């Protein structure tokens, strides 16, 4: 998993917040599938993994700012349509997430019940993309360290995508 979290952190270092955020939102999927491989389980795996490894980092004084379910919904919105809105039928308290770059000082600001010119505005959670992504990378690293002795997970990890370099040999064919 280190190659993925390292790539995400490089994206953050380069200021590529879109790449960093996209990767961060998919890591719970990857980790969950390593724990419980097979089709048609993505939602359940994602929520289970996020609840254990990341949700506690987004909880303060009993308030869950980023729930596993909301994070799964924002992952779906980004991956499938490039938006930050939670699908109407899946909404609980939040309508959308609002991600900010490093120029914004605030992080994890819950905004609800705002009316502008008599019109109720959508409820949203404001987050810094960097902080959110870093939190997910740290959770992934912690999970990865905890699974070192799990042979089944290690066998699944061997199947993960690798981007090869010049000189690689695959199936007797040398590239480069």
FENTA-V131485 format. One record per helix or strand. SS is the DSSP state (~ for helix, > for strand). FROM is the first residue (numbers start at 0). LEN is the number of residues. Records with the same first field share a line. If there is no record, write none. Layout:
SS=FROM-LEN, FROM-LEN
This chain:
~=1-12, 16-19, 41-12, 54-4, 67-14, 87-3, 128-18, 150-7
>=58-2, 62-2, 84-1, 95-5, 108-3, 114-2, 118-2, 123-5, 168-2, 172-2
